[in-house]
Amino acid sequence: MLVQVYGDNDMKKTAVYKWVKHFSEGRGSVTDEERSGRPATSRTEENIAKVRQIVRQNRRLTVRSIAEQVNIDTETVRKILTEDLDMRKVCAKMVPKELTKEIKQRIVFSY
């Protein structure tokens, strides 16, 4: 009946058995339960400030070298740069996505 209603988007038989087992054991919700493990704590204001300072000193650093200096993983550094600091890579430099006239002139005159 599920295949007739949902087509290719139906739930597989093993998943149905798993959920039937969970609900028969007393589970009342389909939301994820808390998982064990370390919480994501490396994307803090302190680390964002460190990355901002490092990038301002040298815009030609790689994500890997920034991660080594701050002692966090490279994916977190990439997210800090792109999402928190709103930067992107241009010609091996990290620069703000929206450049003002002032910044554009400074970049042109720095070469």
N, C-alpha and C positions, 0 to 999 in steps of 0.2 A: 504494500500500500504506500509506503514511503517513496518508493521509486516512481510510482504513478504520479504522486503529488509533486515531489521535488526534482525528479529527473536525475541528472548527474550530480546535483548538489545534495543528494541524500546522505544521511549518516551511515557509515559502514556498520556491518553487523557486529564487529568486535567492539566498536565504540558504544553501540547500544547496550551490549552485554556489560561493558564496564560501568556505564551510568546506572543501569538497573541494579548492579551490585552496590554501587555507592549509595543509592537511595534506599535500598533494602537494609543497609547498615545504619541508616539514620540520618544521612546527609539531607539537608533541606534546601540547598542553594546550588546553583551551577557556577557561581562566581569562584574565582581562584582563591585557594586558601593561602595563608602566609607560608613562605618557603624558608627553609633553613639556608644559611649561607651569609656571606658578608653583604651588608647593604652598600649601595652605591654612594660612597662618601667622597669621592675624589673630585667631584665637580662642585667645589665649595667656592664661596666668595674669595677666600684667601688664595686658592689656586688660580682662580680667574685673574686676580690682581697680579700674581706672580707671572702668569703667562703674558698678560698685557705689558708688564714692565720688560720682560725679556724680548718681546717682539718690538717694542719701541726702541730698545737699544740696538738690535740687529734684526732687520726684516728679512735677511737672507737665510736664516736658520731653517733647518728642516723640522718637520713635526717630530721626528724621532729624537733629534737633539734637544728640542724643547722639553719633550717628555722625560728625557734623562735628567735634565737640569731640575725639573720640578718633582721628579720621582713619581710620576703617574703614567698610565698606559697611553699609547699613541691615539687610540680612538677617542679617549676623553679629551685629549689636547685638540684633536681635530674638531670635536663638537664645541669646545670652548671658543676656538678661533672662529668657526663659521656661525654658530648659533648665539653665543653670548657676546662675543666681540664684534660680530657682524663683519667679518673679514673674508677675503678670498685671495687666492694665489694669482698674481700677475707677474709674469717674467721672473719667477723665482723669488718674489717678494710678497709678503703678506701686507695687503693694503685694505683700507675701509672700502666697502662696496660702493658707497655713494661718496664720490670725491667732490669737495667744494672747489671753487675757483682758486682759493688760497693754496690748498693742498696740491692741486694740479701744477700751479706755478712753482711751488717748492720742489716738486718731483722733477720738473723740467730743468730747473736751475741747478739741481744737485748733480746732474750729469755733466 
